[in-house]
């Protein structure tokens, strides 16, 4: 059975510099303010007050 996700592969979505520059220039011309939120990072570094139980997907190799 093939898994719908490839757990061994990771990627980081990135933007082209030209796209970022266009957004910054447009915001400056229109007098807008820019904000940045790191949603995934906020989840990874948040405090958790409860115990979390996790189980790897079926077929995922576990270390001995």
mmCIF file of the N, C-alpha and C atoms, coordinates in Angstrom:
data_MODEL
# 
_entry.id   MODEL 
# 
loop_
_atom_site.group_PDB 
_atom_site.id 
_atom_site.type_symbol 
_atom_site.label_atom_id 
_atom_site.label_alt_id 
_atom_site.label_comp_id 
_atom_site.label_asym_id 
_atom_site.label_entity_id 
_atom_site.label_seq_id 
_atom_site.pdbx_PDB_ins_code 
_atom_site.Cartn_x 
_atom_site.Cartn_y 
_atom_site.Cartn_z 
_atom_site.occupancy 
_atom_site.B_iso_or_equiv 
_atom_site.pdbx_formal_charge 
_atom_site.auth_seq_id 
_atom_site.auth_comp_id 
_atom_site.auth_asym_id 
_atom_site.auth_atom_id 
_atom_site.pdbx_PDB_model_num 
ATOM 1   N N  . UNK A 1 1  ? 0.850  -1.189 0.000  1.00 0.00 ? 1  UNK A N  1 
ATOM 2   C CA . UNK A 1 1  ? 0.000  0.000  0.000  1.00 0.00 ? 1  UNK A CA 1 
ATOM 3   C C  . UNK A 1 1  ? 0.890  1.245  0.000  1.00 0.00 ? 1  UNK A C  1 
ATOM 4   N N  . UNK A 1 2  ? 0.615  2.149  -0.910 1.00 0.00 ? 2  UNK A N  1 
ATOM 5   C CA . UNK A 1 2  ? 1.394  3.377  -0.990 1.00 0.00 ? 2  UNK A CA 1 
ATOM 6   C C  . UNK A 1 2  ? 0.730  4.463  -0.155 1.00 0.00 ? 2  UNK A C  1 
ATOM 7   N N  . UNK A 1 3  ? 1.556  5.150  0.640  1.00 0.00 ? 3  UNK A N  1 
ATOM 8   C CA . UNK A 1 3  ? 1.055  6.218  1.484  1.00 0.00 ? 3  UNK A CA 1 
ATOM 9   C C  . UNK A 1 3  ? 0.732  7.451  0.627  1.00 0.00 ? 3  UNK A C  1 
ATOM 10  N N  . UNK A 1 4  ? -0.295 8.211  1.019  1.00 0.00 ? 4  UNK A N  1 
ATOM 11  C CA . UNK A 1 4  ? -0.630 9.415  0.250  1.00 0.00 ? 4  UNK A CA 1 
ATOM 12  C C  . UNK A 1 4  ? 0.387  10.528 0.429  1.00 0.00 ? 4  UNK A C  1 
ATOM 13  N N  . UNK A 1 5  ? 1.223  10.440 1.480  1.00 0.00 ? 5  UNK A N  1 
ATOM 14  C CA . UNK A 1 5  ? 2.242  11.449 1.720  1.00 0.00 ? 5  UNK A CA 1 
ATOM 15  C C  . UNK A 1 5  ? 3.599  10.786 1.753  1.00 0.00 ? 5  UNK A C  1 
ATOM 16  N N  . UNK A 1 6  ? 4.608  11.536 1.456  1.00 0.00 ? 6  UNK A N  1 
ATOM 17  C CA . UNK A 1 6  ? 5.966  11.030 1.566  1.00 0.00 ? 6  UNK A CA 1 
ATOM 18  C C  . UNK A 1 6  ? 6.571  11.620 2.829  1.00 0.00 ? 6  UNK A C  1 
ATOM 19  N N  . UNK A 1 7  ? 6.579  10.827 3.893  1.00 0.00 ? 7  UNK A N  1 
ATOM 20  C CA . UNK A 1 7  ? 7.006  11.325 5.193  1.00 0.00 ? 7  UNK A CA 1 
ATOM 21  C C  . UNK A 1 7  ? 8.499  11.635 5.245  1.00 0.00 ? 7  UNK A C  1 
ATOM 22  N N  . UNK A 1 8  ? 9.303  11.010 4.380  1.00 0.00 ? 8  UNK A N  1 
ATOM 23  C CA . UNK A 1 8  ? 10.742 11.250 4.393  1.00 0.00 ? 8  UNK A CA 1 
ATOM 24  C C  . UNK A 1 8  ? 11.142 12.534 3.698  1.00 0.00 ? 8  UNK A C  1 
ATOM 25  N N  . UNK A 1 9  ? 10.272 13.087 2.887  1.00 0.00 ? 9  UNK A N  1 
ATOM 26  C CA . UNK A 1 9  ? 10.596 14.310 2.137  1.00 0.00 ? 9  UNK A CA 1 
ATOM 27  C C  . UNK A 1 9  ? 10.029 15.529 2.849  1.00 0.00 ? 9  UNK A C  1 
ATOM 28  N N  . UNK A 1 10 ? 10.855 16.540 2.962  1.00 0.00 ? 10 UNK A N  1 
ATOM 29  C CA . UNK A 1 10 ? 10.397 17.802 3.534  1.00 0.00 ? 10 UNK A CA 1 
ATOM 30  C C  . UNK A 1 10 ? 10.752 18.929 2.569  1.00 0.00 ? 10 UNK A C  1 
ATOM 31  N N  . UNK A 1 11 ? 10.041 20.004 2.637  1.00 0.00 ? 11 UNK A N  1 
ATOM 32  C CA . UNK A 1 11 ? 10.346 21.171 1.805  1.00 0.00 ? 11 UNK A CA 1 
ATOM 33  C C  . UNK A 1 11 ? 9.938  22.430 2.555  1.00 0.00 ? 11 UNK A C  1 
ATOM 34  N N  . UNK A 1 12 ? 10.493 23.500 2.129  1.00 0.00 ? 12 UNK A N  1 
ATOM 35  C CA . UNK A 1 12 ? 10.156 24.787 2.709  1.00 0.00 ? 12 UNK A CA 1 
ATOM 36  C C  . UNK A 1 12 ? 9.691  25.703 1.582  1.00 0.00 ? 12 UNK A C  1 
ATOM 37  N N  . UNK A 1 13 ? 8.429  26.096 1.597  1.00 0.00 ? 13 UNK A N  1 
ATOM 38  C CA . UNK A 1 13 ? 7.958  26.979 0.535  1.00 0.00 ? 13 UNK A CA 1 
ATOM 39  C C  . UNK A 1 13 ? 8.680  28.326 0.588  1.00 0.00 ? 13 UNK A C  1 
ATOM 40  N N  . UNK A 1 14 ? 9.162  28.762 -0.534 1.00 0.00 ? 14 UNK A N  1 
ATOM 41  C CA . UNK A 1 14 ? 9.889  30.028 -0.599 1.00 0.00 ? 14 UNK A CA 1 
ATOM 42  C C  . UNK A 1 14 ? 9.288  30.910 -1.685 1.00 0.00 ? 14 UNK A C  1 
ATOM 43  N N  . UNK A 1 15 ? 9.577  32.178 -1.600 1.00 0.00 ? 15 UNK A N  1 
ATOM 44  C CA . UNK A 1 15 ? 9.095  33.146 -2.587 1.00 0.00 ? 15 UNK A CA 1 
ATOM 45  C C  . UNK A 1 15 ? 10.261 33.689 -3.389 1.00 0.00 ? 15 UNK A C  1 
ATOM 46  N N  . UNK A 1 16 ? 9.983  34.024 -4.618 1.00 0.00 ? 16 UNK A N  1 
ATOM 47  C CA . UNK A 1 16 ? 11.013 34.686 -5.428 1.00 0.00 ? 16 UNK A CA 1 
ATOM 48  C C  . UNK A 1 16 ? 11.186 36.100 -4.920 1.00 0.00 ? 16 UNK A C  1 
ATOM 49  N N  . UNK A 1 17 ? 12.426 36.582 -4.967 1.00 0.00 ? 17 UNK A N  1 
ATOM 50  C CA . UNK A 1 17 ? 12.716 37.923 -4.470 1.00 0.00 ? 17 UNK A CA 1 
ATOM 51  C C  . UNK A 1 17 ? 11.913 38.978 -5.234 1.00 0.00 ? 17 UNK A C  1 
ATOM 52  N N  . UNK A 1 18 ? 11.726 38.786 -6.535 1.00 0.00 ? 18 UNK A N  1 
ATOM 53  C CA . UNK A 1 18 ? 10.973 39.761 -7.329 1.00 0.00 ? 18 UNK A CA 1 
ATOM 54  C C  . UNK A 1 18 ? 9.528  39.876 -6.835 1.00 0.00 ? 18 UNK A C  1 
ATOM 55  N N  . UNK A 1 19 ? 8.927  38.773 -6.420 1.00 0.00 ? 19 UNK A N  1 
ATOM 56  C CA . UNK A 1 19 ? 7.552  38.809 -5.919 1.00 0.00 ? 19 UNK A CA 1 
ATOM 57  C C  . UNK A 1 19 ? 7.482  39.550 -4.583 1.00 0.00 ? 19 UNK A C  1 
ATOM 58  N N  . UNK A 1 20 ? 8.432  39.282 -3.709 1.00 0.00 ? 20 UNK A N  1 
ATOM 59  C CA . UNK A 1 20 ? 8.464  39.965 -2.410 1.00 0.00 ? 20 UNK A CA 1 
ATOM 60  C C  . UNK A 1 20 ? 8.694  41.461 -2.607 1.00 0.00 ? 20 UNK A C  1 
ATOM 61  N N  . UNK A 1 21 ? 9.609  41.806 -3.484 1.00 0.00 ? 21 UNK A N  1 
ATOM 62  C CA . UNK A 1 21 ? 9.907  43.217 -3.754 1.00 0.00 ? 21 UNK A CA 1 
ATOM 63  C C  . UNK A 1 21 ? 8.673  43.922 -4.320 1.00 0.00 ? 21 UNK A C  1 
ATOM 64  N N  . UNK A 1 22 ? 7.923  43.252 -5.188 1.00 0.00 ? 22 UNK A N  1 
ATOM 65  C CA . UNK A 1 22 ? 6.715  43.847 -5.765 1.00 0.00 ? 22 UNK A CA 1 
ATOM 66  C C  . UNK A 1 22 ? 5.687  44.131 -4.679 1.00 0.00 ? 22 UNK A C  1 
ATOM 67  N N  . UNK A 1 23 ? 5.517  43.219 -3.755 1.00 0.00 ? 23 UNK A N  1 
ATOM 68  C CA . UNK A 1 23 ? 4.560  43.430 -2.663 1.00 0.00 ? 23 UNK A CA 1 
ATOM 69  C C  . UNK A 1 23 ? 4.991  44.599 -1.786 1.00 0.00 ? 23 UNK A C  1 
ATOM 70  N N  . UNK A 1 24 ? 6.271  44.668 -1.476 1.00 0.00 ? 24 UNK A N  1 
ATOM 71  C CA . UNK A 1 24 ? 6.782  45.754 -0.623 1.00 0.00 ? 24 UNK A CA 1 
ATOM 72  C C  . UNK A 1 24 ? 6.618  47.105 -1.314 1.00 0.00 ? 24 UNK A C  1 
ATOM 73  N N  . UNK A 1 25 ? 6.962  47.184 -2.588 1.00 0.00 ? 25 UNK A N  1 
ATOM 74  C CA . UNK A 1 25 ? 6.838  48.442 -3.334 1.00 0.00 ? 25 UNK A CA 1 
ATOM 75  C C  . UNK A 1 25 ? 5.387  48.874 -3.435 1.00 0.00 ? 25 UNK A C  1 
ATOM 76  N N  . UNK A 1 26 ? 4.492  47.930 -3.731 1.00 0.00 ? 26 UNK A N  1 
ATOM 77  C CA . UNK A 1 26 ? 3.068  48.262 -3.841 1.00 0.00 ? 26 UNK A CA 1 
ATOM 78  C C  . UNK A 1 26 ? 2.528  48.767 -2.509 1.00 0.00 ? 26 UNK A C  1 
ATOM 79  N N  . UNK A 1 27 ? 2.900  48.105 -1.416 1.00 0.00 ? 27 UNK A N  1 
ATOM 80  C CA . UNK A 1 27 ? 2.446  48.550 -0.100 1.00 0.00 ? 27 UNK A CA 1 
ATOM 81  C C  . UNK A 1 27 ? 2.972  49.945 0.223  1.00 0.00 ? 27 UNK A C  1 
ATOM 82  N N  . UNK A 1 28 ? 4.225  50.221 -0.137 1.00 0.00 ? 28 UNK A N  1 
ATOM 83  C CA . UNK A 1 28 ? 4.804  51.545 0.120  1.00 0.00 ? 28 UNK A CA 1 
ATOM 84  C C  . UNK A 1 28 ? 4.095  52.615 -0.700 1.00 0.00 ? 28 UNK A C  1 
ATOM 85  N N  . UNK A 1 29 ? 3.800  52.326 -1.955 1.00 0.00 ? 29 UNK A N  1 
ATOM 86  C CA . UNK A 1 29 ? 3.125  53.300 -2.815 1.00 0.00 ? 29 UNK A CA 1 
ATOM 87  C C  . UNK A 1 29 ? 1.707  53.595 -2.343 1.00 0.00 ? 29 UNK A C  1 
ATOM 88  N N  . UNK A 1 30 ? 1.031  52.592 -1.806 1.00 0.00 ? 30 UNK A N  1 
ATOM 89  C CA . UNK A 1 30 ? -0.353 52.752 -1.366 1.00 0.00 ? 30 UNK A CA 1 
ATOM 90  C C  . UNK A 1 30 ? -0.463 53.164 0.102  1.00 0.00 ? 30 UNK A C  1 
ATOM 91  N N  . UNK A 1 31 ? 0.674  53.337 0.786  1.00 0.00 ? 31 UNK A N  1 
ATOM 92  C CA . UNK A 1 31 ? 0.656  53.736 2.193  1.00 0.00 ? 31 UNK A CA 1 
ATOM 93  C C  . UNK A 1 31 ? 0.153  52.643 3.123  1.00 0.00 ? 31 UNK A C  1 
ATOM 94  N N  . UNK A 1 32 ? 0.343  51.399 2.743  1.00 0.00 ? 32 UNK A N  1 
ATOM 95  C CA . UNK A 1 32 ? -0.119 50.273 3.559  1.00 0.00 ? 32 UNK A CA 1 
ATOM 96  C C  . UNK A 1 32 ? 0.958  49.823 4.538  1.00 0.00 ? 32 UNK A C  1 
ATOM 97  N N  . UNK A 1 33 ? 0.533  49.099 5.569  1.00 0.00 ? 33 UNK A N  1 
ATOM 98  C CA . UNK A 1 33 ? 1.468  48.494 6.511  1.00 0.00 ? 33 UNK A CA 1 
ATOM 99  C C  . UNK A 1 33 ? 1.546  47.002 6.219  1.00 0.00 ? 33 UNK A C  1 
ATOM 100 N N  . UNK A 1 34 ? 2.735  46.428 6.351  1.00 0.00 ? 34 UNK A N  1 
ATOM 101 C CA . UNK A 1 34 ? 2.923  44.996 6.129  1.00 0.00 ? 34 UNK A CA 1 
ATOM 102 C C  . UNK A 1 34 ? 3.144  44.304 7.465  1.00 0.00 ? 34 UNK A C  1 
ATOM 103 N N  . UNK A 1 35 ? 2.562  43.121 7.609  1.00 0.00 ? 35 UNK A N  1 
ATOM 104 C CA . UNK A 1 35 ? 2.732  42.306 8.811  1.00 0.00 ? 35 UNK A CA 1 
ATOM 105 C C  . UNK A 1 35 ? 3.155  40.908 8.385  1.00 0.00 ? 35 UNK A C  1 
ATOM 106 N N  . UNK A 1 36 ? 3.864  40.231 9.276  1.00 0.00 ? 36 UNK A N  1 
ATOM 107 C CA . UNK A 1 36 ? 4.301  38.869 9.004  1.00 0.00 ? 36 UNK A CA 1 
ATOM 108 C C  . UNK A 1 36 ? 3.944  37.992 10.190 1.00 0.00 ? 36 UNK A C  1 
ATOM 109 N N  . UNK A 1 37 ? 3.294  36.864 9.934  1.00 0.00 ? 37 UNK A N  1 
ATOM 110 C CA . UNK A 1 37 ? 2.959  35.909 10.978 1.00 0.00 ? 37 UNK A CA 1 
ATOM 111 C C  . UNK A 1 37 ? 3.574  34.574 10.615 1.00 0.00 ? 37 UNK A C  1 
ATOM 112 N N  . UNK A 1 38 ? 4.291  33.989 11.546 1.00 0.00 ? 38 UNK A N  1 
ATOM 113 C CA . UNK A 1 38 ? 4.885  32.668 11.339 1.00 0.00 ? 38 UNK A CA 1 
ATOM 114 C C  . UNK A 1 38 ? 3.985  31.654 12.030 1.00 0.00 ? 38 UNK A C  1 
ATOM 115 N N  . UNK A 1 39 ? 2.961  31.200 11.320 1.00 0.00 ? 39 UNK A N  1 
ATOM 116 C CA . UNK A 1 39 ? 1.950  30.322 11.913 1.00 0.00 ? 39 UNK A CA 1 
ATOM 117 C C  . UNK A 1 39 ? 2.544  28.964 12.289 1.00 0.00 ? 39 UNK A C  1 
ATOM 118 N N  . UNK A 1 40 ? 3.297  28.333 11.389 1.00 0.00 ? 40 UNK A N  1 
ATOM 119 C CA . UNK A 1 40 ? 3.860  27.025 11.682 1.00 0.00 ? 40 UNK A CA 1 
ATOM 120 C C  . UNK A 1 40 ? 4.866  27.108 12.821 1.00 0.00 ? 40 UNK A C  1 
ATOM 121 N N  . UNK A 1 41 ? 5.684  28.129 12.831 1.00 0.00 ? 41 UNK A N  1 
ATOM 122 C CA . UNK A 1 41 ? 6.647  28.302 13.907 1.00 0.00 ? 41 UNK A CA 1 
ATOM 123 C C  . UNK A 1 41 ? 5.964  28.563 15.238 1.00 0.00 ? 41 UNK A C  1 
ATOM 124 N N  . UNK A 1 42 ? 4.853  29.271 15.211 1.00 0.00 ? 42 UNK A N  1 
ATOM 125 C CA . UNK A 1 42 ? 4.122  29.542 16.448 1.00 0.00 ? 42 UNK A CA 1 
ATOM 126 C C  . UNK A 1 42 ? 3.601  28.247 17.050 1.00 0.00 ? 42 UNK A C  1 
ATOM 127 N N  . UNK A 1 43 ? 3.142  27.334 16.218 1.00 0.00 ? 43 UNK A N  1 
ATOM 128 C CA . UNK A 1 43 ? 2.657  26.053 16.718 1.00 0.00 ? 43 UNK A CA 1 
ATOM 129 C C  . UNK A 1 43 ? 3.794  25.235 17.313 1.00 0.00 ? 43 UNK A C  1 
ATOM 130 N N  . UNK A 1 44 ? 4.927  25.208 16.655 1.00 0.00 ? 44 UNK A N  1 
ATOM 131 C CA . UNK A 1 44 ? 6.061  24.390 17.100 1.00 0.00 ? 44 UNK A CA 1 
ATOM 132 C C  . UNK A 1 44 ? 6.671  24.889 18.405 1.00 0.00 ? 44 UNK A C  1 
ATOM 133 N N  . UNK A 1 45 ? 6.574  26.168 18.668 1.00 0.00 ? 45 UNK A N  1 
ATOM 134 C CA . UNK A 1 45 ? 7.208  26.716 19.866 1.00 0.00 ? 45 UNK A CA 1 
ATOM 135 C C  . UNK A 1 45 ? 6.212  27.074 20.955 1.00 0.00 ? 45 UNK A C  1 
ATOM 136 N N  . UNK A 1 46 ? 4.947  26.709 20.795 1.00 0.00 ? 46 UNK A N  1 
ATOM 137 C CA . UNK A 1 46 ? 3.953  27.049 21.806 1.00 0.00 ? 46 UNK A CA 1 
ATOM 138 C C  . UNK A 1 46 ? 4.042  26.090 22.991 1.00 0.00 ? 46 UNK A C  1 
ATOM 139 N N  . UNK A 1 47 ? 3.609  26.557 24.138 1.00 0.00 ? 47 UNK A N  1 
ATOM 140 C CA . UNK A 1 47 ? 3.584  25.724 25.340 1.00 0.00 ? 47 UNK A CA 1 
ATOM 141 C C  . UNK A 1 47 ? 2.321  24.874 25.335 1.00 0.00 ? 47 UNK A C  1 
ATOM 142 N N  . UNK A 1 48 ? 2.489  23.587 25.630 1.00 0.00 ? 48 UNK A N  1 
ATOM 143 C CA . UNK A 1 48 ? 1.357  22.667 25.683 1.00 0.00 ? 48 UNK A CA 1 
ATOM 144 C C  . UNK A 1 48 ? 1.229  22.186 27.118 1.00 0.00 ? 48 UNK A C  1 
ATOM 145 N N  . UNK A 1 49 ? 0.056  22.390 27.715 1.00 0.00 ? 49 UNK A N  1 
ATOM 146 C CA . UNK A 1 49 ? -0.166 22.032 29.109 1.00 0.00 ? 49 UNK A CA 1 
ATOM 147 C C  . UNK A 1 49 ? -0.737 20.627 29.288 1.00 0.00 ? 49 UNK A C  1 
ATOM 148 N N  . UNK A 1 50 ? -1.053 19.952 28.201 1.00 0.00 ? 50 UNK A N  1 
ATOM 149 C CA . UNK A 1 50 ? -1.641 18.618 28.292 1.00 0.00 ? 50 UNK A CA 1 
ATOM 150 C C  . UNK A 1 50 ? -0.711 17.597 27.652 1.00 0.00 ? 50 UNK A C  1 
ATOM 151 N N  . UNK A 1 51 ? -0.892 16.333 28.037 1.00 0.00 ? 51 UNK A N  1 
ATOM 152 C CA . UNK A 1 51 ? -0.085 15.265 27.478 1.00 0.00 ? 51 UNK A CA 1 
ATOM 153 C C  . UNK A 1 51 ? -0.607 14.917 26.085 1.00 0.00 ? 51 UNK A C  1 
ATOM 154 N N  . UNK A 1 52 ? 0.304  14.732 25.156 1.00 0.00 ? 52 UNK A N  1 
ATOM 155 C CA . UNK A 1 52 ? -0.061 14.442 23.771 1.00 0.00 ? 52 UNK A CA 1 
ATOM 156 C C  . UNK A 1 52 ? 0.396  13.034 23.425 1.00 0.00 ? 52 UNK A C  1 
ATOM 157 N N  . UNK A 1 53 ? -0.502 12.230 22.860 1.00 0.00 ? 53 UNK A N  1 
ATOM 158 C CA . UNK A 1 53 ? -0.180 10.885 22.424 1.00 0.00 ? 53 UNK A CA 1 
ATOM 159 C C  . UNK A 1 53 ? -0.167 10.864 20.907 1.00 0.00 ? 53 UNK A C  1 
ATOM 160 N N  . UNK A 1 54 ? 0.923  10.372 20.329 1.00 0.00 ? 54 UNK A N  1 
ATOM 161 C CA . UNK A 1 54 ? 1.044  10.327 18.874 1.00 0.00 ? 54 UNK A CA 1 
ATOM 162 C C  . UNK A 1 54 ? 1.394  8.912  18.452 1.00 0.00 ? 54 UNK A C  1 
ATOM 163 N N  . UNK A 1 55 ? 0.922  8.518  17.285 1.00 0.00 ? 55 UNK A N  1 
ATOM 164 C CA . UNK A 1 55 ? 1.222  7.204  16.744 1.00 0.00 ? 55 UNK A CA 1 
ATOM 165 C C  . UNK A 1 55 ? 1.636  7.391  15.284 1.00 0.00 ? 55 UNK A C  1 
ATOM 166 N N  . UNK A 1 56 ? 2.753  6.774  14.880 1.00 0.00 ? 56 UNK A N  1 
ATOM 167 C CA . UNK A 1 56 ? 3.174  6.913  13.485 1.00 0.00 ? 56 UNK A CA 1 
ATOM 168 C C  . UNK A 1 56 ? 2.187  6.209  12.557 1.00 0.00 ? 56 UNK A C  1 
ATOM 169 N N  . UNK A 1 57 ? 2.121  6.607  11.293 1.00 0.00 ? 57 UNK A N  1 
ATOM 170 C CA . UNK A 1 57 ? 1.212  5.967  10.351 1.00 0.00 ? 57 UNK A CA 1 
ATOM 171 C C  . UNK A 1 57 ? 1.594  4.506  10.130 1.00 0.00 ? 57 UNK A C  1 
ATOM 172 N N  . UNK A 1 58 ? 0.636  3.698  9.739  1.00 0.00 ? 58 UNK A N  1 
ATOM 173 C CA . UNK A 1 58 ? 0.851  2.288  9.473  1.00 0.00 ? 58 UNK A CA 1 
ATOM 174 C C  . UNK A 1 58 ? 1.898  2.119  8.385  1.00 0.00 ? 58 UNK A C  1 
ATOM 175 N N  . UNK A 1 59 ? 2.865  1.243  8.655  1.00 0.00 ? 59 UNK A N  1 
ATOM 176 C CA . UNK A 1 59 ? 3.906  0.989  7.668  1.00 0.00 ? 59 UNK A CA 1 
ATOM 177 C C  . UNK A 1 59 ? 5.140  1.867  7.810  1.00 0.00 ? 59 UNK A C  1 
ATOM 178 N N  . UNK A 1 60 ? 5.105  2.851  8.686  1.00 0.00 ? 60 UNK A N  1 
ATOM 179 C CA . UNK A 1 60 ? 6.255  3.731  8.881  1.00 0.00 ? 60 UNK A CA 1 
ATOM 180 C C  . UNK A 1 60 ? 7.296  2.985  9.706  1.00 0.00 ? 60 UNK A C  1 
ATOM 181 N N  . UNK A 1 61 ? 8.556  2.900  9.221  1.00 0.00 ? 61 UNK A N  1 
ATOM 182 C CA . UNK A 1 61 ? 9.584  2.136  9.951  1.00 0.00 ? 61 UNK A CA 1 
ATOM 183 C C  . UNK A 1 61 ? 9.989  2.843  11.250 1.00 0.00 ? 61 UNK A C  1 
ATOM 184 N N  . UNK A 1 62 ? 9.998  2.099  12.339 1.00 0.00 ? 62 UNK A N  1 
ATOM 185 C CA . UNK A 1 62 ? 10.371 2.631  13.642 1.00 0.00 ? 62 UNK A CA 1 
ATOM 186 C C  . UNK A 1 62 ? 11.795 2.206  13.982 1.00 0.00 ? 62 UNK A C  1 
ATOM 187 N N  . UNK A 1 63 ? 12.560 3.064  14.647 1.00 0.00 ? 63 UNK A N  1 
ATOM 188 C CA . UNK A 1 63 ? 13.903 2.655  15.067 1.00 0.00 ? 63 UNK A CA 1 
ATOM 189 C C  . UNK A 1 63 ? 13.819 1.609  16.171 1.00 0.00 ? 63 UNK A C  1 
ATOM 190 N N  . UNK A 1 64 ? 14.801 0.739  16.260 1.00 0.00 ? 64 UNK A N  1 
ATOM 191 C CA . UNK A 1 64 ? 14.801 -0.300 17.301 1.00 0.00 ? 64 UNK A CA 1 
ATOM 192 C C  . UNK A 1 64 ? 15.147 0.252  18.657 1.00 0.00 ? 64 UNK A C  1 
# 
